[in-house]
Amino acid sequence: MSVARTIAPHDGLPDSAYAPVVRAIDDAAAADAHVHAVVSEGLNRLGAAFASRSEAQRVRALGAMESSEFFRLARGKTLGILYDSPAAYAYFGYQGEAFSKGGYLTRGFNDLKWLPDVPPQDSGPVP
C-alpha cells in the first residue's frame, strides 16, 4: 500500500481506496509465477522499512527502480485501478461517465467548486 500511496499520493484518500490496487497486484502474483517473482524481488529491494520511511526517502527508493518491471507493474496497477474507483471519483468530484446519463451539459457541466470564479471580462471596444 505504501508503494501505491507513494506513486499516487493523496492524503485525503483512505487506505480503502488503495486496497484494490494491493489486491490486484496480489492476485496477479498468485496467478503468475513470473509476476510473483517480480513483486517479491521488488518488495525485497525496497526493504521491510519502506513504509516507515519519509515520503522523500520513499520517492527516492522508487525513483531508483523506475526502469524495473516491478515499478512498471506497480505504477500501472496503481494508476489504472485507483483512478477508476468510486472512492477516487468522489474524492476528486468526478461524477463518472456521462453518456449513459444524458451527457455532461445537463448534469452540472459548469459546477466545478474547486475552481475560482472567473472575473468578468471588460466588454470594451475590440482593438
Summary of the structure (lengths in Angstrom):
residues: 127
radius of gyration: 20.3
end to end distance: 56.7
largest distance: 70.0
contacts: 273
relative contact order: 0.15
helix: 57%
strand: 0%
